[in-house]
């Protein structure tokens, strides 16, 4: 008999959720789905509804900015073990950038609306989720500031 | 040298400064290479034909006659004592004048000066090089030396960052190194055109991607003073402690031998005790804003 493995194993293996309690992960998995993006495929576009976020299992995703009159610009790439997207947490739940798969990319997507409802109903779960997102956001903000500083001071 | 093949030449001898370190020695420009925007490389040979011994991490004072002198790290292979290689960024009067020189012109050279990278300290360890933009130039002699002695080290990893895909210094060489089976090269850029398949982010992203055994890794960092701390932070996050990190610093080198005081950094003179320091010996100075 073929054993069909659920997404719980992938959630447990992903660095973003691996230290979460099994109970909490059991709640989260109800909002999860497995997805694969082909190389070059657009995952989401700026201004679109931010109704998901993604745990990258393997692959690479380019975060792009549309620059009117110019070629789109990649400002960051995300890779195995990274998370993609936090606009689902922040009203009005619209994507701030474009995201495109740079290569075949396998992800676990999590339904933002579903998870928001579960977080509202279970503040402990909400805290667990925020506790994981805030360091990622802080790290990326800090990293962006460092690049800004380097760009400004380059040549000194 | 621009290749990476093992050199049959002898291991570098200890550097010897000329009898009078204040007297420049004339060198002829044998080759002038335009690098990325605002950077160029000079290959210099001594007019007296005598070899020039130096160690990775040392620098020279290059003199444009009638204009002035500037401190520039040596960026060639120290096993080739027949020539000096310097990669230079145009930032001031002297380097602007230097950029206008051509093959056959003569410059003055004083040196070599400064404390070299401690390559022997890394024997038996994984070796991690962290650098960005033109910082690869002062690290290149050390990378060459580690590759000459490749069997003495564990993993060899280069983490390099630049602003854009057109600003990658020694790009051909990075491709060659990446093509080796015994070396990792992680390149990041701050931004890139859509469709670029490489990694976009800071050097910290390259450090995050690198594979090494942190407790037995020695890191050599060559970044601007401002960007050194974020690099150290990224290394600490990967488990490399400050006593296993070497950094290079440069500030207003003038005499090169520690008596003019222009390059003083707290209790040290960078031209003499530096430019290479073990990070834990100077980390407190980084936090002193007045320095």
Interface residues (C-beta under 8 A of the other chain):
Chain A: X40 X60 X62 X63 X64 X71 X72 X73 X74 X75 X76 X77 X79 X100 X102 X103 X142 X143 X146 X147 X149 X150 X151 X153 X154 X155 X156
Chain B: X38 X89 X91 X132 X133 X163 X190 X191 X192 X193 X194 X195 X196 X197 X198 X199 X200 X201 X202 X204 X205 X209 X224 X226 X227 X230
